[in-house]
């Protein structure tokens, strides 16, 4: 299964930048559309909070996807940056609120 949104963006990249064609681009567009649907299925009612959580996951997932799909080797700054994003996402999602 293609991980979203990273997988969809990667498919579009492959279709356009690596000249793999419209089938790859179309699959990426469909995957990115499904990503939008999946966000609506989350239990939190605050869209901004859900989008921020997906953003943190997207950053870390993008690095992991690059490692698996393209053989990318992150340096320590990539890893630290991804961890900062995940920590920020955790604060946004799990901070105690009086809502």
Legacy VTK file of the C-alpha trace (Angstrom):
# vtk DataFile Version 3.0
C-alpha trace
ASCII
DATASET POLYDATA
POINTS 99 float
0.000 0.000 0.000
1.281 3.441 -0.881
1.706 5.627 2.177
-0.029 8.938 1.880
0.540 11.771 1.205
4.166 10.889 0.526
3.349 8.056 -1.868
1.010 10.174 -3.967
3.481 13.010 -4.249
6.225 10.514 -5.116
4.077 8.999 -7.874
3.475 12.451 -9.386
7.218 13.177 -9.106
8.026 9.930 -10.889
5.483 10.626 -13.603
6.672 14.166 -14.279
10.345 14.351 -13.295
11.322 10.800 -14.176
9.139 10.755 -17.319
7.148 7.672 -16.321
3.969 9.087 -17.800
0.358 9.864 -17.121
-0.477 6.563 -15.423
1.958 7.364 -12.605
0.692 10.951 -12.413
-2.934 9.775 -12.345
-2.208 7.229 -9.611
-0.538 9.975 -7.589
-3.489 12.323 -8.017
-5.890 9.582 -6.893
-3.710 8.774 -3.877
-3.519 12.445 -2.904
-7.309 12.721 -3.230
-7.737 9.721 -0.947
-5.460 11.441 1.547
-7.976 14.274 1.726
-10.777 11.804 2.396
-8.824 9.978 5.115
-8.298 13.270 6.974
-12.077 13.667 7.268
-12.363 10.279 9.004
-10.314 11.368 12.031
-12.092 11.803 15.358
-10.847 15.356 16.072
-13.180 18.057 14.730
-10.501 20.734 14.304
-9.224 20.604 10.729
-6.140 22.684 11.511
-5.091 20.252 14.207
-5.578 17.244 11.938
-3.649 18.935 9.129
-0.802 19.783 11.530
-0.642 16.147 12.633
-0.505 14.981 9.030
2.216 17.573 8.402
4.461 16.110 11.098
3.867 12.615 9.802
4.457 13.822 6.239
7.900 15.218 7.058
9.101 12.078 8.847
7.357 9.816 6.341
8.947 11.626 3.418
12.409 10.890 4.723
11.497 7.258 5.368
9.867 6.970 1.925
12.979 8.390 0.263
15.104 5.811 2.074
12.912 2.916 0.950
11.884 4.044 -2.535
14.971 5.937 -3.713
17.849 4.802 -1.527
18.131 8.245 0.078
20.376 8.394 3.142
19.339 11.142 5.583
21.993 13.028 7.487
21.714 13.937 11.161
19.978 17.220 10.356
17.292 15.408 8.394
16.710 13.078 11.337
16.718 15.871 13.933
14.378 17.969 11.777
11.940 15.080 11.413
12.014 14.458 15.165
11.322 18.148 15.823
8.325 17.965 13.473
7.003 14.857 15.231
7.481 16.486 18.631
5.624 19.578 17.415
2.825 17.414 16.083
2.573 15.656 19.463
2.291 18.999 21.265
-0.446 20.169 18.904
-2.424 16.939 19.120
-2.011 15.968 22.780
-1.533 19.182 24.772
-4.122 19.463 27.556
-6.814 21.945 26.580
-9.878 23.298 28.234
-11.990 22.751 25.073
LINES 1 100
99 0 1 2 3 4 5 6 7 8 9 10 11 12 13 14 15 16 17 18 19 20 21 22 23 24 25 26 27 28 29 30 31 32 33 34 35 36 37 38 39 40 41 42 43 44 45 46 47 48 49 50 51 52 53 54 55 56 57 58 59 60 61 62 63 64 65 66 67 68 69 70 71 72 73 74 75 76 77 78 79 80 81 82 83 84 85 86 87 88 89 90 91 92 93 94 95 96 97 98
